[in-house]
Amino acid sequence: MLYNALKLLHVLSIIVWVGGMAFAHFFLRPAAQQLPAAQRVPLMHGVLQRFLGAVGAAVVVVLTTGLAMIGMVSMGGGFAMPWDWMFMSGTGLLMMALYAYLFLSLMARLDAAVASGDWAAGGAVLARIRSVVGVNLLLGTAIVVVVLLW
């Protein structure tokens, strides 16, 4: 029962993370592009602050539940982690590193641009954030495909 609860929390957190990236990348950003920079940059800043906070919590849950599930399965000894779990673990850690870069570096630059009203700099940072989110979205999608098809 504990394993199933951990797996549920793990999957729900991934849905928040990957689903949120898909929404932001394919729906929110294109719609916001129609706004002038003085409106678009603060809007995206506010959305990203909230989303990245939720993703931070999701990252903690994904990492904790993932490690707990691996630990539970391997407790009997002689455990060899299946290749799809290794792919999921390695790619997930890469996604977490990209999230940390986005949250700790790019958001600080976006915060500064918004605080100073430098919409051109804010737009440039948003373009970089879009690239990182695009890569993370591809990685997250690859994990889902590999885990479900193999």
C-alpha positions in Angstrom: 0.0 0.0 0.0 2.8 2.4 0.8 4.5 1.8 -2.5 1.3 2.6 -4.4 0.8 5.8 -2.4 4.4 6.8 -3.2 3.9 6.0 -6.9 0.6 8.1 -6.9 2.4 11.1 -5.4 5.3 10.6 -7.8 3.0 10.6 -10.9 0.8 13.5 -9.7 3.9 15.6 -9.1 5.1 14.8 -12.6 1.8 15.7 -14.1 2.0 19.1 -12.4 5.5 19.7 -13.7 5.3 18.3 -17.3 1.7 19.4 -17.8 2.5 22.9 -16.5 5.4 23.2 -18.9 3.2 22.0 -21.8 0.5 24.6 -20.9 3.0 27.4 -20.6 5.0 26.5 -23.7 2.1 25.8 -26.1 -0.8 28.0 -24.8 0.2 30.7 -22.4 3.3 32.0 -24.1 1.8 32.2 -27.6 -1.2 34.1 -26.2 1.0 36.4 -24.1 3.1 37.2 -27.2 0.3 39.4 -28.5 0.6 41.7 -25.5 3.0 44.7 -25.4 6.3 43.9 -23.6 5.3 46.2 -20.7 2.3 43.9 -20.0 3.7 40.5 -21.2 6.9 40.5 -19.2 5.3 41.2 -15.8 2.5 38.7 -16.6 4.9 35.9 -17.4 7.0 36.9 -14.4 4.0 36.5 -12.1 3.0 33.2 -13.7 6.5 31.8 -13.6 7.0 32.8 -9.9 3.9 30.8 -9.0 4.6 27.9 -11.4 8.2 27.5 -10.4 7.2 27.4 -6.7 4.8 24.6 -7.4 7.5 22.8 -9.5 9.9 23.2 -6.6 7.5 21.3 -4.4 7.0 18.7 -7.2 10.7 18.2 -7.6 11.1 17.5 -3.8 8.1 15.0 -4.0 9.4 13.3 -7.2 12.9 12.9 -5.8 11.8 11.7 -2.4 9.2 9.3 -3.7 11.5 8.0 -6.5 14.3 7.3 -4.0 11.9 5.7 -1.6 10.4 3.4 -4.3 13.8 2.3 -5.5 14.8 1.7 -1.9 11.7 -0.4 -1.2 12.2 -2.6 -4.3 15.9 -3.0 -3.7 15.7 -4.0 0.0 15.6 -7.7 -0.7 19.2 -7.6 -2.1 20.4 -8.7 -5.6 18.4 -5.8 -7.1 19.5 -4.7 -10.6 17.6 -1.5 -11.6 15.9 -1.9 -15.0 17.2 0.2 -17.8 14.0 2.2 -18.1 14.3 3.2 -14.4 17.9 4.2 -15.0 16.8 6.3 -17.9 14.0 7.8 -15.8 16.4 8.5 -12.9 19.2 10.0 -14.9 17.0 12.1 -17.2 14.9 13.2 -14.1 18.1 14.4 -12.4 19.0 16.4 -15.5 15.6 17.9 -15.5 16.0 18.9 -11.9 19.4 20.5 -12.7 17.8 22.5 -15.5 15.0 23.6 -13.1 17.6 24.7 -10.6 19.4 26.8 -13.3 16.1 28.3 -14.4 15.0 29.0 -10.8 18.3 30.2 -9.3 19.8 32.1 -12.3 17.3 33.0 -15.0 14.5 34.0 -12.5 16.9 36.3 -10.7 17.6 38.0 -14.0 13.9 38.2 -14.8 13.2 39.6 -11.3 15.8 42.3 -11.9 14.5 43.2 -15.3 10.9 43.5 -14.0 12.0 45.6 -11.0 13.9 48.0 -13.2 11.2 48.1 -15.9 13.7 46.9 -18.5 11.2 45.1 -20.8 13.8 44.3 -23.5 16.1 42.5 -21.0 13.0 40.8 -19.5 12.0 39.6 -23.0 15.5 38.2 -23.6 15.4 36.3 -20.3 11.9 35.0 -21.1 13.3 33.7 -24.5 16.1 31.8 -22.6 13.5 30.5 -20.1 11.4 29.3 -23.0 14.4 27.3 -24.4 15.1 25.7 -21.0 11.4 24.8 -20.6 11.4 23.4 -24.1 14.3 21.1 -23.4 12.8 20.0 -20.1 9.5 19.4 -21.7 11.2 17.1 -24.3 13.1 15.3 -21.6 9.9 14.8 -19.5 8.0 13.6 -22.5 10.8 11.2 -23.3 10.7 9.8 -19.8 6.9 9.2 -20.1 7.3 7.5 -23.5 10.1 5.2 -22.4 8.5 4.2 -19.1 5.1 3.5 -20.7 6.4 1.7 -23.8 9.2 -0.4 -22.3 
